[in-house]
Amino acid sequence: MRCVIARFPFYLTKIGVLETMKGVKPEPVTGESVTIGRRRYPVMQVGAVITGQDRRDFSAGEVVRAMAHLGFTCRSAPDPQAMPELATAGPVQRASALLGAPTAAF
């Protein structure tokens, strides 16, 4: 698929992105993220790795559009004020809430 990131055309395939990101350790996710394989990567890290450009040269929206068009799952950052129960929840409940799973008593 041809996509334009930071005014440069790139020809990306889902398999090509999977191969490029293989062995890349995900940075902590603080904003938007992309699920590639079993890992969640920050959008800007994925953009920098697959394009070889500096993160200041492109926007997260450009990468999200390209990754979504290739079939990857993209997520926006959870709003901490929208989920006040996360502040008092344990690690399992916090992870469950962030992943969108129903809450369960542990």
Secondary structure as UniProt FT lines:
FT   STRAND          2..5
FT   TURN            6..7
FT   STRAND          8..11
FT   HELIX           14..21
FT   TURN            22..23
FT   STRAND          33..36
FT   TURN            37..38
FT   STRAND          39..42
FT   HELIX           43..51
FT   HELIX           55..57
FT   HELIX           60..70
FT   STRAND          73..75
FT   TURN            80..82
FT   HELIX           84..87
FT   HELIX           91..99
//
